[in-house]
Amino acid sequence: AQTVTQSQPEMSVQEAETVTLSCTYDTSENNYYLFWYKQPPSRQMILVIRQEAYKQQNATENRFSVNFQKAAKSFSLKISDSQLGDTAMYFCAFDGLTFGKGTHLIIQP
Amino acid sequence: EAGVAQSPRYKIIEKRQSVAFWCNPISGHATLYWYQQILGQGPKLLIQFQNNGVVDDSQLPKDRFSAERLKGVDSTLKIQPAKLEDSAVYLCASSFATGTFTIEQYFGPGTRLTVT
């Protein structure tokens, strides 16, 4: 069975700063997808970014990028130029089915 | 495009009562998921349907939870009888995925269940 670990329960940064959220996972599979989902307060969970394990190039979506280290089984999310609207719970997910416990990210004005 | 719909949004029941949740996925999505999200934790997959067949229900407490997806569209999740530890948000999600990998899931707003 796969496991996903997010070691930072909560993080707080100032607006416009860059922040990195950590995620490690355990699997014996070789081909898989990894995801970061965002869950704003009282709002629906939405996809932030996904990474295919067979692709060496790190995925990027505007201000969001990942650092995927397959051998280390690490999948961190970097948010550049953070905005107040980035305040949310962020969940790392393996194959979209196994989720970590989440990191509560707070962007301070 | 309409999103994933869930009802009710909130439900309060007493322990040992029964409750049912409804989900309507995005039109054309073959795969439907039910998750349980306990406060302070990530979502835990309860059951995954592909069309109207069950793909994975290994984490569904089958002595009290049941789910069905008739005609491969809408789905209901039932708890009978409820326990205090069932208090959680129940999330429904859907995706186009029909193969091995889940590419992207679209989540509904969830149903917040409180068992007293």
Contacts between the chains, C-beta under 8 A, distances in Angstrom:
chain1	res1	chain2	res2	distance
A	4	B	42	7.6
A	6	B	42	8.0
A	31	B	101	7.8
A	32	B	101	7.2
A	33	B	101	5.4
A	33	B	102	6.9
A	33	B	103	6.8
A	35	B	104	7.8
A	37	B	107	8.0
A	43	B	109	7.8
A	44	B	3	7.4
A	44	B	107	5.2
A	44	B	108	6.8
A	44	B	109	5.3
A	44	B	110	7.6
A	45	B	43	7.7
A	45	B	91	7.1
A	45	B	93	7.9
A	45	B	107	4.2
A	46	B	107	7.3
A	47	B	104	5.3
A	47	B	105	7.4
A	50	B	103	7.3
A	50	B	104	6.7
A	91	B	42	5.2
A	91	B	43	7.3
A	93	B	42	7.8
A	95	B	101	6.5
A	95	B	102	5.8
A	96	B	95	7.5
A	96	B	102	3.7
A	96	B	103	7.7
A	96	B	104	7.4
A	96	B	105	5.4
A	97	B	33	7.7
A	97	B	45	5.1
A	97	B	48	7.3
A	97	B	56	7.7
A	97	B	102	6.3
A	98	B	45	7.4
A	99	B	42	3.4
A	99	B	43	5.0
A	99	B	44	7.4
A	100	B	42	5.3
A	101	B	40	7.4
A	101	B	41	5.5
A	101	B	42	5.1
A	102	B	41	7.4
A	102	B	42	5.2
